[in-house]
């Protein structure tokens, strides 16, 4: 599951722009083999004077924090992936003349659950079923917590 936190100036993106941005991000991961419902994007609008860089207000700045959980990259993939990510981001910040930066954290997959289910192994038959249905469904050995 990638989770994108997009910190942007208030009003920087209209709802339709947010949706296009989220779709572009989702497509990036879907092309890499992840089920679309794994991808979450949160837009956090910042009022003026809420973000400071170097001690100065940065009101024309977009900061992106990405959590990767569903997959882990090998160091040899870093440049390839960053190029793809930056291409998507740049399409949404450059036309507005925003300065921007991003970083990616990788969380260990065993510390992730979807509705109390252990996500299946990447590319497995179960994950392919989840992708086709675009949602998580219970499977043998996949439950962490059951209702009592």
C-alpha positions in Angstrom: 0.0 0.0 0.0 1.4 3.3 -1.0 0.1 6.2 1.1 0.8 9.6 -0.3 0.5 12.7 1.9 0.4 15.8 -0.3 0.8 19.0 1.6 -0.2 21.9 -0.6 -1.3 25.5 -0.3 -5.0 25.9 0.4 -6.9 26.1 -2.8 -3.9 25.0 -4.9 -5.9 22.1 -6.4 -9.6 22.1 -7.3 -11.4 18.8 -6.6 -11.1 17.7 -10.3 -7.4 18.4 -10.2 -7.0 16.4 -7.0 -8.8 13.5 -8.6 -6.6 13.6 -11.7 -3.5 13.7 -9.5 -4.8 10.8 -7.5 -5.6 8.8 -10.6 -2.1 9.5 -12.1 -0.6 8.2 -8.8 -2.8 5.2 -8.7 -2.0 4.4 -12.4 1.7 4.5 -11.6 1.3 1.7 -9.1 -1.2 -0.3 -11.1 1.2 -0.4 -14.0 3.8 -1.8 -11.5 1.4 -4.6 -10.6 -0.4 -3.3 -7.4 -4.1 -3.5 -6.9 -5.6 -0.1 -7.3 -7.3 -0.1 -4.0 -3.9 -0.4 -2.3 -3.2 3.2 -3.3 -4.3 6.1 -0.9 -3.8 9.8 -1.5 -4.4 12.4 1.1 -4.4 16.1 0.3 -3.7 18.3 3.2 -4.3 21.9 2.5 -2.1 24.4 4.3 -3.2 27.9 5.2 -0.7 30.7 4.6 2.1 30.8 7.1 1.7 27.1 8.1 4.8 25.7 6.3 8.2 27.2 6.9 11.4 26.2 5.2 14.7 27.6 6.4 12.7 29.7 8.9 10.7 31.5 6.1 7.1 31.0 5.1 6.8 28.8 2.1 3.4 29.4 0.7 4.1 28.3 -2.9 5.5 24.9 -1.9 4.2 21.3 -2.1 5.7 18.7 0.2 5.0 15.0 -0.5 5.6 12.2 2.0 5.1 8.7 0.6 4.8 5.5 2.7 5.5 2.3 0.8 4.2 -0.8 2.5 3.0 -3.3 -0.1 6.4 -3.6 -1.8 10.0 -2.8 -1.0 12.5 -1.6 -3.6 16.0 -2.8 -4.1 18.6 0.0 -4.3 19.0 -0.7 -8.0 15.4 0.3 -8.5 15.6 3.7 -6.7 16.5 5.9 -9.6 14.0 4.2 -12.0 11.2 4.6 -9.5 12.1 8.2 -8.5 12.1 9.2 -12.2 8.6 7.8 -12.6 7.3 9.4 -9.4 8.9 12.8 -10.2 7.4 12.8 -13.7 3.9 12.3 -12.2 4.4 15.0 -9.5 6.0 17.5 -11.8 3.0 17.4 -14.1 0.9 18.8 -11.2 3.3 21.2 -9.6 5.2 22.8 -12.5 2.2 24.4 -14.2 1.5 26.2 -10.9 5.1 27.2 -10.5 5.3 25.5 -7.1 8.6 24.5 -5.6 8.4 20.9 -4.2 10.1 18.0 -2.6 9.2 14.5 -1.6 10.6 11.5 0.2 9.6 7.8 0.5 9.6 5.7 3.6 9.3 1.9 3.5 7.3 0.2 6.2 7.8 -3.6 6.8 4.9 -5.5 5.2 4.2 -7.6 8.4 3.1 -4.4 10.1 0.3 -3.8 7.6 -3.3 -5.0 7.6 -6.4 -4.3 5.4 -9.6 -4.8 7.4 -7.8 -7.2 9.8 -6.5 -9.2 6.9 -2.8 -10.0 6.3 -2.2 -8.8 2.7 -1.2 -11.7 0.4 2.2 -12.0 -1.1 2.9 -9.8 -4.1 1.8 -11.3 -7.4 0.2 -14.3 -5.6 -3.1 -15.8 -6.8 -4.9 -14.2 -3.9 -3.5 -10.8 -4.6 -4.5 -11.2 -8.2 -8.0 -12.0 -7.1 -8.0 -8.9 -4.8 -6.8 -6.8 -7.8 -9.6 -8.2 -10.0 -12.2 -7.5 -7.4 -10.5 -4.2 -6.3 -11.0 -5.0 -2.7 -9.7 -7.2 0.1 -11.5 -10.5 0.8 -10.8 -13.1 3.5 -8.7 -16.1 2.7 -7.3 -19.1 4.5 -4.7 -18.0 7.1 -5.1 -14.3 6.3 -7.0 -13.1 9.3 -5.3 -11.2 12.1 -8.4 -10.3 14.1 -11.9 -11.7 14.2 -15.0 -10.1 15.6 -16.1 -11.6 18.9 
